[in-house]
Structures are given as C-alpha cells and as structure tokens.
Amino acid sequence: MFKNPPPEVIREILRTVKTIAVVGFSPKPNRPSYNVSRALQDFGYRIIPVRPLIAEGLGEKAYARLTDLPEVPDLVDVFRAPDAVDEIVDACIAIGAKRLWLQETVVNEAAARRAQAAGIVVVMDRCIFKDYRALLA
C-alpha cells in the first residue's frame, strides 16, 4: 500500500526544490493549476509549464512533454487525471526526475509505487500549495 512521506520529508522537499515542472498547467487564470503555479512562483520557485499547444505560461517557456525539457526539474507536479499518471511516471523515469507530486484527487497507487521503486520520492493526493502554507509559511 502506498504511503506519503512524513511531514518532515515533505517540508524538506519544499525547502530544497527550486524548479517545478507543472504537468497539466493551464494558461487560464480560473484553473487550479494556474493558481497553484502562480502562488508557487510567488513563493520563489521557478515554474516550467508542461502542456501541449502553448508556447509559454507565467512568463516561462512551455514544453509539450516532460521529455522535451532541456533540464531535469527538481520536482514534477501533476494536474492530470489519474489514468495519465502511468505515462508521466514513465517520463519521470526517462528524464531522471527525483521527486513527483500528484495533486489532490490525482491518485494512481500502482504508478506511485512504480515511481518509488525507480527511486523517485512520491507525494500523492496532496496540494503542494496547501502543504507549503501549512509547513513553511
């Protein structure tokens, strides 16, 4: 059974990461992925939007897929349906990502366990914005 890391590990993740690739980023200001990304940017993180068919988001160049990124982000944050997570885990493994965050309601235990088995620290079904506010603010 999947278990999230304890709060002290989540706190350390939030303290040490600098770049966050946001898979499922929306350029629409009324969408949660936009608002959370904007808040994370305001907290000092560099946001890398990952979404096909957009050129940029929040002033940063956007990429269609994780495998298109020119660098490995410190954290991959996912705003996609649970059935899309298997492919995202494959991409995380392919690029050598070390941390994967699946936002609230994004639950795919098999994919999360597979990511963990590949050495990726996984946080699942939690909001990174809420955890930042609770653990660091």
Biotite code that builds the C-alpha atoms (Angstrom):
import biotite.structure as struc

atoms = struc.array([
    struc.Atom([0.000, 0.000, 0.000], chain_id="A", res_id=1, res_name="MET", atom_name="CA", element="C"),
    struc.Atom([1.260, 3.474, -0.876], chain_id="A", res_id=2, res_name="PHE", atom_name="CA", element="C"),
    struc.Atom([2.173, 5.883, 1.908], chain_id="A", res_id=3, res_name="LYS", atom_name="CA", element="C"),
    struc.Atom([3.102, 9.533, 1.548], chain_id="A", res_id=4, res_name="ASN", atom_name="CA", element="C"),
    struc.Atom([6.373, 10.688, 3.068], chain_id="A", res_id=5, res_name="PRO", atom_name="CA", element="C"),
    struc.Atom([6.114, 12.061, 6.623], chain_id="A", res_id=6, res_name="PRO", atom_name="CA", element="C"),
    struc.Atom([5.626, 15.833, 7.085], chain_id="A", res_id=7, res_name="PRO", atom_name="CA", element="C"),
    struc.Atom([9.314, 16.448, 7.812], chain_id="A", res_id=8, res_name="GLU", atom_name="CA", element="C"),
    struc.Atom([10.287, 14.928, 4.442], chain_id="A", res_id=9, res_name="VAL", atom_name="CA", element="C"),
    struc.Atom([7.620, 16.960, 2.630], chain_id="A", res_id=10, res_name="ILE", atom_name="CA", element="C"),
    struc.Atom([8.888, 20.089, 4.406], chain_id="A", res_id=11, res_name="ARG", atom_name="CA", element="C"),
    struc.Atom([12.448, 19.316, 3.272], chain_id="A", res_id=12, res_name="GLU", atom_name="CA", element="C"),
    struc.Atom([11.271, 18.811, -0.319], chain_id="A", res_id=13, res_name="ILE", atom_name="CA", element="C"),
    struc.Atom([9.544, 22.187, -0.261], chain_id="A", res_id=14, res_name="LEU", atom_name="CA", element="C"),
    struc.Atom([12.650, 23.835, 1.228], chain_id="A", res_id=15, res_name="ARG", atom_name="CA", element="C"),
    struc.Atom([15.153, 22.406, -1.236], chain_id="A", res_id=16, res_name="THR", atom_name="CA", element="C"),
    struc.Atom([13.486, 22.335, -4.657], chain_id="A", res_id=17, res_name="VAL", atom_name="CA", element="C"),
    struc.Atom([13.974, 25.317, -6.955], chain_id="A", res_id=18, res_name="LYS", atom_name="CA", element="C"),
    struc.Atom([12.407, 24.284, -10.275], chain_id="A", res_id=19, res_name="THR", atom_name="CA", element="C"),
    struc.Atom([8.964, 22.704, -10.602], chain_id="A", res_id=20, res_name="ILE", atom_name="CA", element="C"),
    struc.Atom([7.648, 21.278, -13.874], chain_id="A", res_id=21, res_name="ALA", atom_name="CA", element="C"),
    struc.Atom([3.861, 21.566, -13.784], chain_id="A", res_id=22, res_name="VAL", atom_name="CA", element="C"),
    struc.Atom([2.301, 18.850, -15.943], chain_id="A", res_id=23, res_name="VAL", atom_name="CA", element="C"),
    struc.Atom([-1.204, 19.870, -16.922], chain_id="A", res_id=24, res_name="GLY", atom_name="CA", element="C"),
    struc.Atom([-0.534, 23.578, -16.455], chain_id="A", res_id=25, res_name="PHE", atom_name="CA", element="C"),
    struc.Atom([-3.442, 25.669, -17.714], chain_id="A", res_id=26, res_name="SER", atom_name="CA", element="C"),
    struc.Atom([-2.989, 29.176, -19.099], chain_id="A", res_id=27, res_name="PRO", atom_name="CA", element="C"),
    struc.Atom([-6.493, 30.024, -17.830], chain_id="A", res_id=28, res_name="LYS", atom_name="CA", element="C"),
    struc.Atom([-6.389, 32.069, -14.592], chain_id="A", res_id=29, res_name="PRO", atom_name="CA", element="C"),
    struc.Atom([-9.561, 30.394, -13.279], chain_id="A", res_id=30, res_name="ASN", atom_name="CA", element="C"),
    struc.Atom([-7.961, 26.918, -13.246], chain_id="A", res_id=31, res_name="ARG", atom_name="CA", element="C"),
    struc.Atom([-6.350, 25.385, -10.134], chain_id="A", res_id=32, res_name="PRO", atom_name="CA", element="C"),
    struc.Atom([-3.134, 24.513, -11.996], chain_id="A", res_id=33, res_name="SER", atom_name="CA", element="C"),
    struc.Atom([-2.673, 28.160, -12.958], chain_id="A", res_id=34, res_name="TYR", atom_name="CA", element="C"),
    struc.Atom([-3.416, 29.500, -9.484], chain_id="A", res_id=35, res_name="ASN", atom_name="CA", element="C"),
    struc.Atom([-1.214, 26.995, -7.668], chain_id="A", res_id=36, res_name="VAL", atom_name="CA", element="C"),
    struc.Atom([1.609, 27.583, -10.174], chain_id="A", res_id=37, res_name="SER", atom_name="CA", element="C"),
    struc.Atom([1.280, 31.345, -9.759], chain_id="A", res_id=38, res_name="ARG", atom_name="CA", element="C"),
    struc.Atom([1.407, 31.002, -5.962], chain_id="A", res_id=39, res_name="ALA", atom_name="CA", element="C"),
    struc.Atom([4.449, 28.720, -6.165], chain_id="A", res_id=40, res_name="LEU", atom_name="CA", element="C"),
    struc.Atom([6.130, 31.267, -8.420], chain_id="A", res_id=41, res_name="GLN", atom_name="CA", element="C"),
    struc.Atom([5.318, 33.966, -5.849], chain_id="A", res_id=42, res_name="ASP", atom_name="CA", element="C"),
    struc.Atom([6.935, 31.742, -3.181], chain_id="A", res_id=43, res_name="PHE", atom_name="CA", element="C"),
    struc.Atom([10.152, 31.837, -5.235], chain_id="A", res_id=44, res_name="GLY", atom_name="CA", element="C"),
    struc.Atom([10.019, 28.624, -7.262], chain_id="A", res_id=45, res_name="TYR", atom_name="CA", element="C"),
    struc.Atom([10.738, 28.587, -10.984], chain_id="A", res_id=46, res_name="ARG", atom_name="CA", element="C"),
    struc.Atom([7.730, 27.091, -12.770], chain_id="A", res_id=47, res_name="ILE", atom_name="CA", element="C"),
    struc.Atom([8.148, 25.188, -16.028], chain_id="A", res_id=48, res_name="ILE", atom_name="CA", element="C"),
    struc.Atom([4.742, 24.718, -17.710], chain_id="A", res_id=49, res_name="PRO", atom_name="CA", element="C"),
    struc.Atom([4.222, 21.341, -19.382], chain_id="A", res_id=50, res_name="VAL", atom_name="CA", element="C"),
    struc.Atom([1.250, 21.341, -21.719], chain_id="A", res_id=51, res_name="ARG", atom_name="CA", element="C"),
    struc.Atom([0.941, 20.739, -25.457], chain_id="A", res_id=52, res_name="PRO", atom_name="CA", element="C"),
    struc.Atom([-0.106, 23.630, -27.688], chain_id="A", res_id=53, res_name="LEU", atom_name="CA", element="C"),
    struc.Atom([1.010, 26.528, -25.500], chain_id="A", res_id=54, res_name="ILE", atom_name="CA", element="C"),
    struc.Atom([4.242, 28.461, -26.003], chain_id="A", res_id=55, res_name="ALA", atom_name="CA", element="C"),
    struc.Atom([4.561, 29.948, -22.525], chain_id="A", res_id=56, res_name="GLU", atom_name="CA", element="C"),
    struc.Atom([2.952, 30.266, -19.141], chain_id="A", res_id=57, res_name="GLY", atom_name="CA", element="C"),
    struc.Atom([3.608, 32.702, -16.318], chain_id="A", res_id=58, res_name="LEU", atom_name="CA", element="C"),
    struc.Atom([6.500, 34.173, -18.289], chain_id="A", res_id=59, res_name="GLY", atom_name="CA", element="C"),
    struc.Atom([8.282, 30.829, -18.774], chain_id="A", res_id=60, res_name="GLU", atom_name="CA", element="C"),
    struc.Atom([8.702, 28.795, -21.963], chain_id="A", res_id=61, res_name="LYS", atom_name="CA", element="C"),
    struc.Atom([6.267, 25.885, -22.026], chain_id="A", res_id=62, res_name="ALA", atom_name="CA", element="C"),
    struc.Atom([7.000, 22.357, -23.222], chain_id="A", res_id=63, res_name="TYR", atom_name="CA", element="C"),
    struc.Atom([4.649, 19.766, -24.677], chain_id="A", res_id=64, res_name="ALA", atom_name="CA", element="C"),
    struc.Atom([6.092, 16.839, -22.687], chain_id="A", res_id=65, res_name="ARG", atom_name="CA", element="C"),
    struc.Atom([8.437, 16.216, -19.785], chain_id="A", res_id=66, res_name="LEU", atom_name="CA", element="C"),
    struc.Atom([10.826, 14.524, -22.181], chain_id="A", res_id=67, res_name="THR", atom_name="CA", element="C"),
    struc.Atom([11.102, 17.828, -24.108], chain_id="A", res_id=68, res_name="ASP", atom_name="CA", element="C"),
    struc.Atom([12.554, 19.711, -21.119], chain_id="A", res_id=69, res_name="LEU", atom_name="CA", element="C"),
    struc.Atom([16.130, 20.954, -21.564], chain_id="A", res_id=70, res_name="PRO", atom_name="CA", element="C"),
    struc.Atom([16.857, 20.251, -17.876], chain_id="A", res_id=71, res_name="GLU", atom_name="CA", element="C"),
    struc.Atom([15.645, 17.905, -15.162], chain_id="A", res_id=72, res_name="VAL", atom_name="CA", element="C"),
    struc.Atom([13.331, 19.792, -12.801], chain_id="A", res_id=73, res_name="PRO", atom_name="CA", element="C"),
    struc.Atom([13.752, 19.394, -9.053], chain_id="A", res_id=74, res_name="ASP", atom_name="CA", element="C"),
    struc.Atom([10.092, 18.351, -8.800], chain_id="A", res_id=75, res_name="LEU", atom_name="CA", element="C"),
    struc.Atom([7.343, 17.266, -11.198], chain_id="A", res_id=76, res_name="VAL", atom_name="CA", element="C"),
    struc.Atom([3.900, 18.474, -10.053], chain_id="A", res_id=77, res_name="ASP", atom_name="CA", element="C"),
    struc.Atom([0.933, 16.808, -11.759], chain_id="A", res_id=78, res_name="VAL", atom_name="CA", element="C"),
    struc.Atom([-2.501, 18.268, -12.506], chain_id="A", res_id=79, res_name="PHE", atom_name="CA", element="C"),
    struc.Atom([-3.779, 15.478, -14.732], chain_id="A", res_id=80, res_name="ARG", atom_name="CA", element="C"),
    struc.Atom([-6.330, 12.681, -14.467], chain_id="A", res_id=81, res_name="ALA", atom_name="CA", element="C"),
    struc.Atom([-5.160, 9.573, -12.576], chain_id="A", res_id=82, res_name="PRO", atom_name="CA", element="C"),
    struc.Atom([-5.131, 7.480, -15.764], chain_id="A", res_id=83, res_name="ASP", atom_name="CA", element="C"),
    struc.Atom([-2.480, 9.812, -17.242], chain_id="A", res_id=84, res_name="ALA", atom_name="CA", element="C"),
    struc.Atom([-0.049, 9.181, -14.372], chain_id="A", res_id=85, res_name="VAL", atom_name="CA", element="C"),
    struc.Atom([1.399, 5.934, -15.777], chain_id="A", res_id=86, res_name="ASP", atom_name="CA", element="C"),
    struc.Atom([2.777, 7.787, -18.800], chain_id="A", res_id=87, res_name="GLU", atom_name="CA", element="C"),
    struc.Atom([4.008, 10.639, -16.582], chain_id="A", res_id=88, res_name="ILE", atom_name="CA", element="C"),
    struc.Atom([5.873, 8.169, -14.361], chain_id="A", res_id=89, res_name="VAL", atom_name="CA", element="C"),
    struc.Atom([7.476, 6.678, -17.487], chain_id="A", res_id=90, res_name="ASP", atom_name="CA", element="C"),
    struc.Atom([8.626, 10.172, -18.479], chain_id="A", res_id=91, res_name="ALA", atom_name="CA", element="C"),
    struc.Atom([9.907, 10.917, -14.958], chain_id="A", res_id=92, res_name="CYS", atom_name="CA", element="C"),
    struc.Atom([11.971, 7.740, -15.026], chain_id="A", res_id=93, res_name="ILE", atom_name="CA", element="C"),
    struc.Atom([13.242, 8.551, -18.533], chain_id="A", res_id=94, res_name="ALA", atom_name="CA", element="C"),
    struc.Atom([14.447, 12.061, -17.602], chain_id="A", res_id=95, res_name="ILE", atom_name="CA", element="C"),
    struc.Atom([15.815, 11.086, -14.189], chain_id="A", res_id=96, res_name="GLY", atom_name="CA", element="C"),
    struc.Atom([13.343, 13.062, -12.064], chain_id="A", res_id=97, res_name="ALA", atom_name="CA", element="C"),
    struc.Atom([13.831, 12.528, -8.328], chain_id="A", res_id=98, res_name="LYS", atom_name="CA", element="C"),
    struc.Atom([10.542, 13.919, -6.944], chain_id="A", res_id=99, res_name="ARG", atom_name="CA", element="C"),
    struc.Atom([6.941, 13.539, -8.124], chain_id="A", res_id=100, res_name="LEU", atom_name="CA", element="C"),
    struc.Atom([3.950, 15.346, -6.617], chain_id="A", res_id=101, res_name="TRP", atom_name="CA", element="C"),
    struc.Atom([0.437, 14.240, -7.543], chain_id="A", res_id=102, res_name="LEU", atom_name="CA", element="C"),
    struc.Atom([-2.064, 16.954, -6.642], chain_id="A", res_id=103, res_name="GLN", atom_name="CA", element="C"),
    struc.Atom([-5.278, 16.382, -4.700], chain_id="A", res_id=104, res_name="GLU", atom_name="CA", element="C"),
    struc.Atom([-7.570, 13.805, -6.363], chain_id="A", res_id=105, res_name="THR", atom_name="CA", element="C"),
    struc.Atom([-4.718, 12.556, -8.581], chain_id="A", res_id=106, res_name="VAL", atom_name="CA", element="C"),
    struc.Atom([-4.474, 9.026, -7.209], chain_id="A", res_id=107, res_name="VAL", atom_name="CA", element="C"),
    struc.Atom([-2.804, 6.142, -9.022], chain_id="A", res_id=108, res_name="ASN", atom_name="CA", element="C"),
    struc.Atom([-1.280, 3.822, -6.425], chain_id="A", res_id=109, res_name="GLU", atom_name="CA", element="C"),
    struc.Atom([0.268, 1.393, -8.901], chain_id="A", res_id=110, res_name="ALA", atom_name="CA", element="C"),
    struc.Atom([2.038, 4.198, -10.769], chain_id="A", res_id=111, res_name="ALA", atom_name="CA", element="C"),
    struc.Atom([3.153, 5.808, -7.499], chain_id="A", res_id=112, res_name="ALA", atom_name="CA", element="C"),
    struc.Atom([4.646, 2.520, -6.273], chain_id="A", res_id=113, res_name="ARG", atom_name="CA", element="C"),
    struc.Atom([6.383, 2.039, -9.629], chain_id="A", res_id=114, res_name="ARG", atom_name="CA", element="C"),
    struc.Atom([7.881, 5.531, -9.337], chain_id="A", res_id=115, res_name="ALA", atom_name="CA", element="C"),
    struc.Atom([9.046, 4.766, -5.791], chain_id="A", res_id=116, res_name="GLN", atom_name="CA", element="C"),
    struc.Atom([10.627, 1.519, -6.987], chain_id="A", res_id=117, res_name="ALA", atom_name="CA", element="C"),
    struc.Atom([12.583, 3.623, -9.508], chain_id="A", res_id=118, res_name="ALA", atom_name="CA", element="C"),
    struc.Atom([13.938, 5.791, -6.678], chain_id="A", res_id=119, res_name="GLY", atom_name="CA", element="C"),
    struc.Atom([11.516, 8.705, -7.052], chain_id="A", res_id=120, res_name="ILE", atom_name="CA", element="C"),
    struc.Atom([10.096, 10.307, -3.909], chain_id="A", res_id=121, res_name="VAL", atom_name="CA", element="C"),
    struc.Atom([6.322, 10.494, -4.423], chain_id="A", res_id=122, res_name="VAL", atom_name="CA", element="C"),
    struc.Atom([3.719, 12.658, -2.725], chain_id="A", res_id=123, res_name="VAL", atom_name="CA", element="C"),
    struc.Atom([0.179, 11.750, -3.790], chain_id="A", res_id=124, res_name="MET", atom_name="CA", element="C"),
    struc.Atom([-3.295, 13.246, -3.343], chain_id="A", res_id=125, res_name="ASP", atom_name="CA", element="C"),
    struc.Atom([-1.975, 16.393, -1.628], chain_id="A", res_id=126, res_name="ARG", atom_name="CA", element="C"),
    struc.Atom([-1.984, 20.036, -2.672], chain_id="A", res_id=127, res_name="CYS", atom_name="CA", element="C"),
    struc.Atom([1.533, 21.482, -2.831], chain_id="A", res_id=128, res_name="ILE", atom_name="CA", element="C"),
    struc.Atom([0.184, 24.988, -2.168], chain_id="A", res_id=129, res_name="PHE", atom_name="CA", element="C"),
    struc.Atom([-1.668, 23.879, 0.972], chain_id="A", res_id=130, res_name="LYS", atom_name="CA", element="C"),
    struc.Atom([1.371, 21.941, 2.205], chain_id="A", res_id=131, res_name="ASP", atom_name="CA", element="C"),
    struc.Atom([3.631, 24.937, 1.606], chain_id="A", res_id=132, res_name="TYR", atom_name="CA", element="C"),
    struc.Atom([1.274, 27.128, 3.610], chain_id="A", res_id=133, res_name="ARG", atom_name="CA", element="C"),
    struc.Atom([0.973, 24.562, 6.409], chain_id="A", res_id=134, res_name="ALA", atom_name="CA", element="C"),
    struc.Atom([4.631, 23.542, 6.647], chain_id="A", res_id=135, res_name="LEU", atom_name="CA", element="C"),
    struc.Atom([6.658, 26.610, 5.643], chain_id="A", res_id=136, res_name="LEU", atom_name="CA", element="C"),
    struc.Atom([4.545, 29.757, 5.927], chain_id="A", res_id=137, res_name="ALA", atom_name="CA", element="C"),
])
